[in-house]
Amino acid sequence: MKDLFHLDPTITYLNHGAFGACPKEVVKVYQDYQLSLERNPTGWITGQGREALDKSRKSLANFLSCDHRDLVFVPNPTAAMNAVMKSINLQKGDEVLTTNQEYGALDIAWDYHCHSAQAKVVRSTIELPIYSADKLLDQFWSGLTDRTRVIFISHMTSATALVMPVADICRRARELGILCIVDGAHVPGHLDLDLSTLDPDIYIGANHKWLLSPKGNSFLYVRTDLQDQIDPLAISWGYQPLLHGRERFQSYHQYQGTVDFSAYLCMDACIEFRRKYGWEQRTEECRSILRKYAPRFAEVLGSKLLAPQTDEWTGQMASFYNPAVDMLKLKENLERNHGIVLAVNRLHDDEYIRISYQPYNQEAELDHLLDGIREILR
Ligand SMILES: Cc1ncc(COP(=O)(O)O)c(C=O)c1O
């Protein structure tokens, strides 16, 4: 499968979760779109390109089981979240309830926006290892107060690579009348995602990670009746205050000045690639292989498994923590001396090593990693 990607065949690439990797077939479609743009920039940007954009958004909406009018393309989750944070009009004393497991850049962004509004970020501690959803939910809701205005939670956490029980959280947030925002950066193409069933208020996802798109392709989903409250980051031609109804969300967000939006146009190519190569079946195999290896990695790293190795908690990434191991040094050594690329992510004061496993990987690569870790830590 690795031949289907541009990945360097001489390295062991176990870091799909960071920036994804795009199949050659999809890169080709992407570059063809770029060439179409350059042949007639005016005609493309104002004509066929726009039509292709609408078509691609419909394909993505179909993949995510939602109405295409409730989605807009954005370059990355950070841009989507900053647009949301700027729009929600936090007031002095308001609280944003989140966890100690969130992606660092978005922690920084929440701190920034809450500080400006004199609002407060409340980070419930999710204790690791996780033993049960009930216990985790109790820990999460312990941060709820009568000042909680917003809930923000990752569907799959970044450093610790754990699936959070967001369906329960969205349901309860709705009952309580609290705005619920889900950071699903790692979810599209990785975990089952049916937005109509999950019914979050706001959901963001990256298409360039597990959905295999070229970089700079993500989405922002906003429930229909909240769309008028969410402004784009950049105010441009589409921002016409008198515009209301179903066109407004697209019009406000879709035109952000001159950009190459070719990456957004590749949804059909990504979805077709998945179908053609039986990607779903293959990724299911990846999950079981990684779960088989997880206890071995935990053993060599002197770490505990962070959660039960089931679909409820894990996917195609596994993270490990041991404060006695300098994870950054280990990562550098693995890269330099063993040609292995993986992630080390800092979460507050702790460093987690994270392994991603895709159909382009092989069990032999996990064995190679185990040997490398053993040799370095010996
Ligand atoms: C959970 C989570 N949220 C958000 C992001 C943000 O992605 P970006 O920095 O590309 O905006 C990431 C990136 O890996 C992530 O893991």
The ligand as a Gaussian input file, in Angstrom:
#p B3LYP/6-31G(d) Opt

LIG

0 1
 C       -7.319000      17.274000      18.670000
 C       -6.779000      18.278000      17.708000
 N       -7.450000      19.419000      17.532000
 C       -7.037000      20.363000      16.685000
 C       -5.907000      20.195000      15.935000
 C       -5.513000      21.364000      15.094000
 O       -4.962000      21.193000      13.906000
 P       -4.245000      22.431000      13.192000
 O       -3.058000      22.794000      14.049000
 O       -3.867000      21.871000      11.890000
 O       -5.234000      23.536000      13.121000
 C       -5.156000      19.005000      16.051000
 C       -3.942000      18.764000      15.257000
 O       -3.329000      17.749000      15.291000
 C       -5.618000      18.040000      16.980000
 O       -4.927000      16.904000      17.184000

